[in-house]
Amino acid sequence: MTYTNLMSTAQDTIGKLIAADSQRDAIHIALAPVVATTRMKPGDRVGLTAAGAVLACSVAPTVGIVDPFLGARVEAGDRFWLFLLPNTVTGMRHEWQHPAFPQEGRVYLPAGANAAEKWIREYARDIGLDYEDLMDGAASWLHSKKGGGWGDYLVRGGLLEGMSTKPEFWTHYATVTGKDVPEEHRESFFSCSC
C-alpha cells in the first residue's frame, strides 16, 4: 500500500471503527473560528446559526465539534475552534469550502484583487501589522459592536499607542468584505496595553 492510499484510508475512516491492520497516519482537519452561544464541553457536537455563531446540535444541523483538546468548558461568548466533521469539506487547501460556510461570506479576497485591498495592505504595513491581523481585528470589533458590546479592541502592546484607525479604513473594509459597516461602528478599534 502506498502513502497516498494510507492517507486516503485514514481520512475516509475518521469517525468510524477501523480495521485491525490500520497503520499510524496523519490527516487534515478543517477548523473555523466561532463564538459559542451556550455552555458546551470539548468534543460536543454543534451546529451554526445563520450568522455563524455556534448553537447546540439539537437546535441546528451538526457541522462539527467543539475543540476536543480544550481543557475546560466553553462558556457563552467564548471564541474557540470548531472542528468540522470528517468528509464534509468539499475542497481543501489552506482555504477550504464547506456547505455551512458560504464562500461569498469570506472576509478576505485574494492578494491584489482590488484597490481597496491594496490600500488596506499598505495601511497595515505602515502601522506595523499584517493584513490578516488588521482584518481580523476589524471583524472582531464589528462582531462585538453588533452584539451590543463595547467593541473588542486590537491590542498589540505599545505598537498602536496613540494611534487611531483612519476613517477611510472602514470604506475600504466594506469594499473588500462586501459587508455594510454602520456609521456608528466606524470608530477606532486600536488600543495599547496600558
RARA-V82191 format. One record per run of one state. SS is the DSSP state (helix for helix, strand for strand, loop for the rest). FROM is the first residue (numbers start at 0). TO is the last residue. Records with the same first field share a line. If there is no record, write none. Layout:
SS->FROM-TO, FROM-TO
This chain:
loop->0-1, 13-29, 36-38, 40-43, 48-52, 56-62, 66-72, 74-77, 84-89, 91-95, 98-99, 101-101, 105-113, 127-129, 146-152, 155-165, 177-181, 185-188, 191-193
helix->2-12, 102-104, 114-126, 130-145, 166-176, 182-184
strand->30-35, 39-39, 44-47, 53-55, 63-65, 73-73, 78-83, 90-90, 96-97, 100-100, 153-154, 189-190
